[in-house]
Each structure stands twice: as C-alpha cells, then as structure tokens.
Amino acid sequence: MTPAVLLALRFSAGGDVYCQFTETRVLWPFSQTDLRYVPFRLGQGRGIFRVKATGPGFRLYGELAHELYIGNLYACSTILEGLAASDPGFLDLEALSGSGRAVQRDYLRWASLEYQSRYLGLAVGRRVLNWSTTFFWTPLNIFTPQNNLSPVPEDVPFSDCAFAALRPPGPVSLEFAYSPSSDSWRAGARALCYLPGVDLVLEAGYDRGDSLAGAGLSANLLDGTLRAEACFYRRAEPRYVIGYDRMFPGSIYILAEYYHNSRADPAGYGLYSFYKKDYAGVLVSRTYDLVWNFALYGLACASDGSFMAMPLIKRAFGRGFEARVGAYYFYGKDTEVSSDSSGSPLITKGDYFGDLWPGVFVGVGYGF
C-alpha cells in the first residue's frame, strides 16, 4: 500500500457493552420418567470493540467481542451455541444443583475487507450477509438467518464468506456469495429488480447438501410494505412467508407475518420433526420523544395453538446509555411421560411453546 493511499485512509473506533439477567424455568428431564421444572437463571455480558478504516472505495471493518455467561442451568444450549463443544462437561446435570458456573470467550465477530464502486461491490471475510426481505422468518437468507426475537441487541449470526455484486445501469443487479464451513458449504446467486413501488428477488443456491431456488417480493401497499418469500428445495418441501408492515401516525409501527413450513414432519419423525408447519408473528412498537420505546412481540404456532408473548420497554439516556426490561410469557402443553402396556416410558411431545415457564429479563447497555 503506497504512502498516498495510507494518508487517504480515515480511521475510527468505538464499541459497546451490554449486560443482562434472565430468570425463568424450563422443563428438565432428570430421568426417562421424571420431568420437572427447574430454575434457569442466566447472567450474560458482552463487550464489543469496533475499528474501521475507510479509503477511496475501500472499507476495512472489524469487531472483537468478549462474552461472559454466569448461571445455574445450561440446558438451553441454543443460547450458548458452540460452547458445549469446547467444554465437555458443559451440560452436566450437576449444573442444576448449586451456585452455577461461569463461561467466557473471546472471538472475532466481524473482519471484512470491502470494495465499492458505482457498478461493482466486493467483500471477503466474516460479516453479516442478509439475503432476506422478511423479518421473523427468512427462508431466502441461507448465509446468516436472523433471530429477531432475541432481546439481546445485535444478536445476529455472522458468516465467513466471499461476496460480489454487479450493478450495471438499469433496474437489475446481480449478487453472488460463497461460504465454506467445517461440515458443508453454502453458495448462492440472486438477481434483484427494482421497479417503481416493487422490488423483486430471484435466488438460486446450495445449502449444506441441498440445492434450492426461491423468490422474494417487497411492494408498497396502503402506505406500508407487503413482503413475501418462497424457498423451494430439491430434497425437502418448500417454505413460504408473507407479511406486511406499516408506520402509523404517532410513531406507531406494526408488523405481521405468516410462515408455512412444509418441511416439518407432522408424524413427529425425521430431521424436521421438532418444527411445526404454521406460525404467525406480530410486532407492535411505539416510540416517544426518541427516548422511550414500548414494544410487544407475539409469536404463535398455528399448528398446535401455543404462543409466546414478549413485552419490552427501552429507555435511552444521554451519552450512549440504554436500559431495557421485558418479560416472557409462554402458553402451550408440556411434554408428558407415561407408560405403555409393557411398562416402558412413553413420551408425548408437548406443543412448540410448551416446556417453558414465564420469565423476566433486565439489561443495560452503553455505546461509545
């Protein structure tokens, strides 16, 4: 890199920290015939340091994170995904009995080199690659599927990938991406067409052993946006999402989505037996004076009638501080254990939002 290029670079740095405590209960199997609700208390903290360097057409961006988890139950391995592999005793039942354990890790969240020009975009490294137009469910987003129900800010996955975008004059642009992984790989290509009032997406890809094709739509409708996605797999059944969101007077935002997961196995067998076929989601949010935000998330499994509701209140303070408090409420039939004619245990799976107890969480964050 020449001295002239180095002198043209602009550097900036920042970060944020976030701490949260969660209290709830989960249904835990002590044996094949003994299921009991046990406390799940989790304290979590995250600190992120960001650095960015920009130049003519180039951007270098990185995020280094430190996470700390303290709790008395690590049954919810999805919250701490990846830590169990590095800690063989991580899910031992001994964690239920006493004061708990602490786990911490340092990792690189984001490290990418990007180039942007009028007709070309290139990027390589670890980054968020969002290929979806919907909110709660994102069938077309095969690289970094979102978890928008998480109460932790910026709790989104990242992908190690190479990305290229071609933007010739006109309404059509092309994007290509490739992401390697230890077990398989992902690749995709999509065409985006921007028309007055309507955005269309056509996508084809390969996701961990299965090829796919899909389409997405984003259209202006009644002062809001109609969003829809459909994803078709070669070896599995398709998935569909349709939704609508609108900003109303008084800073009231409403979003609703419906998801049909044809890949689910209604017989309760196979890879997708955990999932049900039909879901509905809603978000209602109101902002006051750019300081207070009141939100209600609702998610229902239309296949079995269970649902989850999460009210959330956020308060922004000066100098980058933010506080939040919220609650979880779950409704659904729990998993049950009975005996067959021979006396062997017979497990009856509960509803999608069963096996969980109402809980609360509080958190505070600071950005700099």
C-alpha positions in Angstrom: 0.0 0.0 0.0 1.5 3.3 -1.1 2.1 6.2 1.3 -0.6 8.3 -0.7 -3.2 5.6 0.0 -2.2 5.4 3.6 -2.6 9.1 4.0 -6.0 8.9 2.4 -7.3 6.4 4.9 -9.5 7.5 7.7 -9.6 5.5 11.0 -12.3 5.4 13.6 -13.0 3.2 16.6 -15.8 2.6 19.1 -17.7 -0.1 20.9 -20.5 -1.0 23.3 -21.1 -3.1 26.3 -24.3 -4.9 27.4 -25.3 -6.8 30.5 -28.5 -8.7 31.1 -30.0 -11.0 33.7 -32.7 -13.6 32.8 -34.9 -15.5 35.2 -37.3 -18.3 34.1 -37.9 -22.0 34.4 -37.5 -24.9 31.9 -38.8 -28.5 31.9 -35.8 -30.7 32.5 -35.5 -34.5 32.2 -33.9 -35.9 35.4 -34.6 -39.4 34.1 -36.7 -41.2 31.4 -39.8 -40.9 33.7 -39.1 -37.8 35.7 -39.7 -34.4 34.1 -39.6 -31.3 36.5 -39.5 -27.6 36.1 -36.2 -26.2 37.4 -34.9 -22.6 37.7 -33.0 -21.1 34.8 -31.0 -18.1 35.8 -28.6 -16.6 33.4 -26.4 -13.5 33.7 -24.7 -12.5 30.5 -22.4 -9.8 29.5 -21.0 -8.7 26.1 -18.3 -6.2 25.2 -17.6 -5.3 21.6 -14.7 -3.2 20.3 -15.0 -1.9 16.7 -12.4 -0.5 14.4 -12.9 0.9 10.9 -10.6 2.2 8.2 -12.0 3.8 5.0 -10.4 5.0 1.9 -11.3 5.7 -1.7 -13.7 2.9 -2.5 -12.4 0.6 0.3 -13.5 -0.2 3.8 -11.8 -2.4 6.4 -14.1 -3.2 9.4 -13.5 -5.4 12.4 -15.3 -6.3 15.7 -13.7 -8.1 18.6 -16.1 -9.4 21.3 -15.8 -10.8 24.8 -18.8 -12.7 26.3 -19.4 -13.9 29.8 -22.2 -16.2 31.0 -23.0 -17.0 34.6 -25.9 -19.2 35.5 -27.2 -22.2 37.4 -28.5 -24.1 34.4 -27.1 -24.6 30.9 -30.0 -26.7 29.5 -30.7 -24.1 26.8 -27.7 -24.9 24.7 -29.0 -22.7 21.9 -28.3 -19.6 24.0 -24.7 -20.7 24.3 -24.3 -22.4 20.9 -20.8 -23.6 20.3 -19.6 -23.5 23.9 -20.6 -27.1 24.8 -18.1 -28.4 22.2 -15.2 -26.7 23.9 -16.5 -27.6 27.4 -17.3 -31.4 27.6 -19.0 -31.0 31.0 -21.0 -28.0 30.0 -24.4 -29.7 30.0 -23.9 -31.9 33.1 -26.9 -32.2 35.5 -24.6 -31.0 38.3 -25.2 -27.5 37.0 -28.7 -27.8 38.3 -27.8 -28.2 42.0 -25.7 -25.4 43.2 -24.4 -21.9 42.6 -23.7 -22.5 38.9 -20.7 -21.9 36.7 -19.2 -19.2 34.6 -18.1 -19.5 31.0 -16.4 -16.8 28.9 -15.0 -16.5 25.5 -13.2 -14.0 23.2 -13.9 -14.2 19.4 -13.8 -12.2 16.2 -17.3 -11.2 15.3 -16.6 -9.3 12.2 -13.5 -8.9 10.0 -14.1 -7.9 6.4 -12.4 -6.0 3.6 -14.9 -4.4 1.2 -14.6 -2.5 -2.1 -17.5 -0.4 -3.5 -17.7 1.4 -6.9 -20.6 2.5 -9.0 -21.0 -0.8 -10.8 -19.1 -3.3 -8.6 -19.1 -4.4 -5.0 -16.6 -6.9 -3.5 -16.2 -8.2 0.1 -14.3 -11.0 1.8 -14.1 -12.1 5.4 -16.6 -12.5 8.3 -19.7 -10.4 8.0 -23.5 -10.3 8.1 -24.9 -11.2 4.7 -28.7 -10.6 4.8 -30.4 -12.0 1.7 -34.0 -11.6 3.0 -36.8 -9.2 2.8 -38.9 -10.6 5.7 -38.5 -10.2 9.5 -39.4 -13.1 11.8 -38.7 -15.9 9.3 -36.1 -15.6 6.5 -36.2 -18.6 4.1 -34.0 -17.0 1.5 -31.3 -15.9 4.0 -29.2 -19.1 3.8 -26.0 -17.4 5.0 -26.9 -15.6 8.2 -30.5 -16.5 9.2 -31.8 -13.9 11.7 -33.1 -14.4 15.2 -35.2 -11.2 15.5 -37.0 -12.4 18.7 -33.8 -12.2 20.7 -33.9 -9.5 23.4 -30.1 -9.1 23.2 -29.1 -6.2 20.8 -27.4 -7.2 17.6 -27.7 -10.9 18.4 -27.3 -12.0 14.8 -25.1 -14.7 13.3 -22.1 -14.0 11.1 -20.8 -15.8 8.1 -17.3 -16.3 6.7 -17.9 -15.6 3.0 -16.8 -14.1 -0.2 -19.3 -11.7 -1.9 -19.6 -10.0 -5.3 -22.2 -7.6 -6.6 -22.7 -6.4 -10.2 -24.8 -3.2 -10.6 -24.9 -2.3 -14.3 -27.0 0.7 -15.4 -30.7 -0.1 -15.2 -33.1 -1.7 -12.7 -31.4 -5.1 -12.4 -28.3 -6.1 -10.3 -26.7 -9.4 -9.6 -25.1 -10.8 -6.3 -23.0 -13.9 -5.7 -21.8 -15.3 -2.4 -19.8 -18.4 -1.2 -19.4 -19.5 2.4 -17.2 -22.5 3.5 -17.7 -24.3 6.7 -16.4 -27.3 8.6 -19.3 -29.7 7.8 -20.5 -28.3 4.4 -20.6 -25.2 2.3 -23.1 -22.7 1.1 -23.3 -20.8 -2.2 -25.9 -18.6 -3.8 -26.7 -16.2 -6.6 -29.6 -13.8 -6.9 -31.0 -11.2 -9.3 -32.6 -8.0 -7.9 -35.0 -6.0 -9.9 -36.0 -2.5 -8.7 -39.2 -1.3 -10.2 -41.4 1.7 -9.2 -43.1 0.6 -6.0 -41.9 -3.1 -6.3 -38.7 -4.9 -5.6 -38.3 -8.5 -6.9 -35.7 -11.1 -6.0 -34.9 -14.4 -7.7 -32.4 -16.7 -5.9 -30.7 -20.0 -6.5 -28.2 -21.7 -4.2 -26.8 -24.6 -2.4 -27.2 -25.0 1.4 -25.4 -27.8 3.3 -26.1 -30.6 0.9 -29.3 -29.4 -0.8 -29.9 -27.2 -3.7 -32.6 -24.5 -3.7 -34.4 -21.9 -5.7 -36.6 -19.1 -4.4 -38.2 -15.7 -5.0 -38.9 -12.6 -2.9 -41.2 -9.6 -3.2 -41.3 -6.2 -1.5 -44.1 -3.9 -2.7 -45.6 -0.6 -1.5 -49.2 -1.2 -0.4 -51.6 1.1 1.5 -48.8 3.3 2.9 -47.0 0.2 4.1 -44.9 -2.6 2.7 -46.1 -6.1 1.6 -43.3 -8.7 1.9 -43.2 -12.3 0.7 -40.7 -15.1 0.2 -40.8 -18.6 -1.1 -38.0 -21.1 -1.0 -38.0 -24.5 -2.8 -35.6 -27.3 -2.0 -34.7 -30.2 -4.2 -34.8 -32.8 -1.4 -37.2 -31.1 1.0 -40.6 -29.4 0.9 -40.9 -25.6 0.3 -41.3 -22.8 2.9 -43.3 -19.6 2.5 -43.6 -16.3 4.3 -45.9 -13.4 3.7 -46.0 -10.3 5.8 -47.0 -6.6 6.0 -45.6 -3.7 8.0 -46.5 0.0 8.2 -45.6 3.1 10.2 -48.7 4.8 11.5 -49.0 8.4 12.8 -47.7 8.9 16.3 -44.5 6.7 15.7 -46.5 3.5 15.9 -45.0 0.6 13.9 -46.9 -2.6 13.3 -45.5 -5.7 11.5 -47.3 -9.1 11.0 -46.0 -12.2 9.3 -47.3 -15.7 8.5 -45.0 -18.7 7.9 -45.8 -22.0 6.3 -43.0 -24.6 6.8 -43.8 -27.6 4.5 -40.5 -29.2 5.6 -41.9 -30.0 9.0 -42.8 -33.7 9.6 -46.3 -33.9 11.1 -45.7 -37.5 12.1 -43.0 -36.5 14.5 -40.2 -38.3 12.8 -37.2 -37.1 10.8 -34.8 -34.2 10.8 -37.6 -31.5 10.9 -39.9 -33.2 13.4 -39.1 -30.5 16.0 -40.7 -27.9 13.9 -44.4 -27.4 13.2 -45.9 -26.3 9.9 -47.6 -23.0 10.5 -46.7 -19.9 12.5 -47.8 -16.3 12.9 -45.8 -13.4 14.3 -46.6 -9.8 15.2 -44.7 -6.8 16.4 -46.2 -3.5 17.7 -43.9 -0.7 18.7 -44.4 2.9 19.9 -41.6 5.5 20.3 -42.0 8.6 22.5 -39.7 11.6 22.1 -36.9 9.4 20.7 -36.3 8.3 24.3 -38.9 5.7 25.3 -39.8 2.7 23.2 -42.6 0.3 24.1 -42.8 -2.9 22.1 -44.8 -6.2 22.1 -43.6 -9.3 20.3 -46.0 -12.1 19.7 -45.3 -15.4 18.1 -47.9 -18.2 17.8 -47.7 -21.8 16.4 -50.9 -22.1 14.5 -50.4 -25.9 14.2 -50.9 -26.5 17.9 -52.3 -23.3 19.4 -49.3 -22.5 21.6 -47.8 -19.0 21.7 -45.2 -16.7 23.2 -45.6 -13.0 24.1 -42.7 -10.7 25.0 -43.4 -7.1 26.1 -40.3 -4.9 26.1 -39.6 -1.4 27.4 -36.5 0.5 26.4 -35.2 3.9 27.8 -32.4 5.8 26.1 -30.3 8.1 28.3 -27.7 10.7 27.4 -24.1 9.8 26.5 -24.9 6.4 24.9 -26.7 4.7 27.8 -29.8 2.5 27.3 -31.8 0.4 29.8 -34.4 -2.3 29.0 -36.8 -4.5 30.9 -39.0 -7.2 29.5 -40.8 -10.4 30.2 -41.6 -13.8 28.5 -45.0 -15.5 28.6 -45.4 -19.0 27.1 -48.6 -20.9 26.6 -48.6 -24.5 25.5 -48.9 -28.1 26.5 -45.9 -29.6 28.2 -44.1 -32.8 27.3 -45.5 -35.7 29.2 -44.2 -39.1 30.1 -46.5 -42.1 30.6 -46.1 -45.9 30.3 -47.2 -48.3 27.6 -48.7 -51.8 28.2 -45.3 -53.2 28.9 -44.4 -50.5 31.4 -41.8 -48.8 29.2 -41.8 -45.0 29.2 -43.8 -43.3 26.5 -43.0 -39.7 25.7 -45.7 -37.4 24.4 -44.1 -34.3 22.9 -45.6 -31.0 24.0 -46.5 -28.0 22.0 -44.0 -25.9 20.3 -44.0 -23.3 23.1 -44.5 -25.8 25.8 -41.9 -26.9 28.4 -41.2 -23.2 29.3 -42.2 -21.0 32.2 -42.9 -17.3 32.2 -39.8 -15.2 32.9 -38.3 -11.7 33.1 -35.1 -10.0 32.0 -33.4 -6.7 32.6 -30.5 -5.2 30.9 -28.3 -2.1 30.5 -26.1 -1.1 27.6 -23.6 1.6 26.8 -22.2 2.6 23.4 -19.1 4.7 22.8 
